[in-house]
Amino acid sequence: LKAKTEDLKRERQIAEDLLHQMLPKSVAKQLRKCQKVEAENYDQVTIFFSDIVGFTSIAASCTPLQVVEMLNNLYVCFDTRIESYDVYKVETIGDAYMVVSGLPERNGTKHADEIAKMSLDLVAAVRQVGIPHMPTGKLQLRAGIHTGPCVAGVVGYKMPRYCLFGDTVNTASRMESTSLPQKIHISSATYEALLTDDAYEIELRGEIEVKGKGKMKTYWLLGNKNYSVQN
């Protein structure tokens, strides 16, 4: 009986660990108790989006299995690295990767700094991920970051997802789509949030036309004076 109880505990722990990789712990706890998860408003978070430059053409020259292998290698690399930062991986959609800091656990004013350091790390890390059918080819990342308010909540009953809503999400996505290869494109709001400790190398990009937003003053995040990316 004791052995069976221990086996049951181990199986339960494995199931909980898997659930916590798919949903925040606080949300998973409420769902296990069959409680309704209320949407929550966050005054300030920082959101990161990235995608692979030329992914459509790369995928077109791969077999489906090679595409899966390439994306799995990429996301395993990214997932391992983001564990070093106070961030939450929201989701992946194809080659797009979305990460947020400042929720579900609030971290004061640290969210912009955490996402900035993480983004520098991921832009460096993507060069290590190979393309299966192109041994000499290297992947390139296009990244964008924005800081602002948002709402987070669980949607759906089957395979429930923890999603973010609000203009901050849309603007972060626009920062990514108007970025350039191996560049981190940040908004004025993120720029101002990063100015507090004067630790970052940032270059003015200037005013650009952003779909649905009009003209926006944006910047390039180049590096951190006090921090080097992981090996």
C-alpha positions, 0 to 999 in steps of 0.5 A: 500500500505504501509503494502504491501511494508513493507511485500515485504521488509521483504520477500526480506530481508529473501531471501537475508539473505538465499542467504548470508548463501550460498554465500559470500555477495560480490559474491551474490551481483554480481550474483544478478546484473547478473555480471560474478564473476571473480576468485580471487587469495589469497596469504595466507589463512588457511584451516581447514578440519574435519571429524567424526571418524568411520562415515561409521560404525556409519552410517551403524548402523543407519537408514537414518533418524538418520544419517540426524538427527545426521549430522544436530545436528553436523552442527548446533552446528559447524555453531553456534560456528564458528560465533565467529571467522573470518572464512568462511564455504566453504561446508560440504560433508557427515561428512566432514566440510571445513572452511577457514579464509583469504577469501573472505575478507582478514584479514592480518595475522590473518587467522591462529590464527582464524582457530586455535582457532576455531578448538580447539573449534570444537574438544571440541564441538563435544563431546556434540553431541549425536549419536541417537541410541547410548545414551552413544556413543560420536562422535570424530573429526579428524581435519587438517589445512594448510596455503598457497595460493589459488584461489577462484571462483564461479562454475556452473550456477544452484546452483552456488558454491563458491569453493577453488582451489589449492595445499593448499586445497589438503594439508589441506585435507591430514592433516585431513586424516592423523590425529588421533581422537580428534587431530588437525594436522597442517602443518609446514606452519601453525606452522610457522604462529602460532609462531608469538605471542607464544600463542599456545601449539604445539607438534612436530609429526615428519616426516610422509608420505603424499600421493602425497606430500612425507615426511612432517614435521607436528605438533599437535595443543594442545591448546592456553595459553591465550584462553579457548574454549566456554562452 
